[in-house]
Amino acid sequence: MAGHSKWANIKHRKGVQDARRGKIFTKLIREITIAARMGGGGDPKLNPRLRAAVDKALDANMTRDTIERAIKRGTGELEGAQYEEVHYEGYGPAGVAILVECTTDNRTRTVGEVRHAFSRHGGNLGQDGSVAFLFTKTGVLVYPAGASEDRIMEAALEAGADDVITDQDGSIEVLTTPEAFHAVLEAMGKHGLKPEQAEIQQRAATSAPVAGVDAENLLKLLEALDDLDDVQSVYSNADLPDALLKQAS
């Protein structure tokens, strides 16, 4: 699982960089809009998915006015593009499994862009169900290296988390079911343990080591997919070399 975690952390750092260009705002606004429309209404207190999206937007320094407008577009109080969720599955170099989650108002455009990214970087788009079975939705709270493992472990287990994992780089992950994610996040906050990253991810059950040219091409593919406007999240079961990951960050 370490490779997946590191890629998630790379995405997080890329996200901070993208936020300066406003690109991540587009993705966050789409998620807020869809969550308000499909997740159970425009009140974050009653809509866990919307609450997670709003929290992420606030962490990215999005203004509350922008968030409110996105919510109103989702509930129909304001006009705007109607987005839907789609996902695509495929294989990268060395046969690595890749799951791509998108929001789009034009499926033809989106699938074309995703297919082009796969083919350009040595991968290929697969059929529905080809790799999705390898992934499970999981709540993930990430704490940086140096955080107190004992404190986190005690608070997490008391809060009802499923597991606590210390990665090779020293970072600590608290894993939960999607249903328990917000309760665990709140409980950890009450103990003064705010994570540097918290979201519901698709986690691969097993990892696939990738090295050499395949690893370099795979990283380019993951980044190319992540850079597409319609792509919300990219997940893989790759275990990439530390040196390559450090270079990418």
BELNOR-V866391 format. One line per field, one symbol per residue. psi: psi as a letter, one per 20 degrees, with the letter a starting at -180 (. if undefined). burial: b if it has 24 or more other ideal C-beta (glycine too) atoms within 12 Angstrom, else e. A space follows every 50 residues. Layout:
# BELNOR-V866391
psi->???
burial->???
This chain:
# BELNOR-V866391
psi->iggggghhhghgghhgghhhiighhghggggggghhhhikrjohhinhgh ggggghghhjkqqhggghhgghhhijhqqrqoqqpqqqqapaqjjppppo pqpqjnhggghggggggghhkkaqparpihihiiqpppppppqrpiqohg gggghghhijqhqpporhjiqpppprqhhighggggghhhjkmpqipprp ropphqqopprbhggghghhgghgghiphipgqpqrkqnqqghghghh.
burial->bbbbbbbbbbbbebbeebeeeeebbbbbbbbbbbbbbebeebebeebbbb bbbbbbbeebebeeeebbbbbebbbeeeeeeebebbbbbbbbbbebbbbb bbbbeeeeebbebbbebbeebbbbbbeeeebbebbbbbbbbbbeeebeee ebbebbeebebbbbbbbeeebbbbbbebebbbebbbbbeebebebbbbbb bbbbeebbebeeebbbbbbbbbbbbbbbbbbbbbbbbbbbbeebbeebe
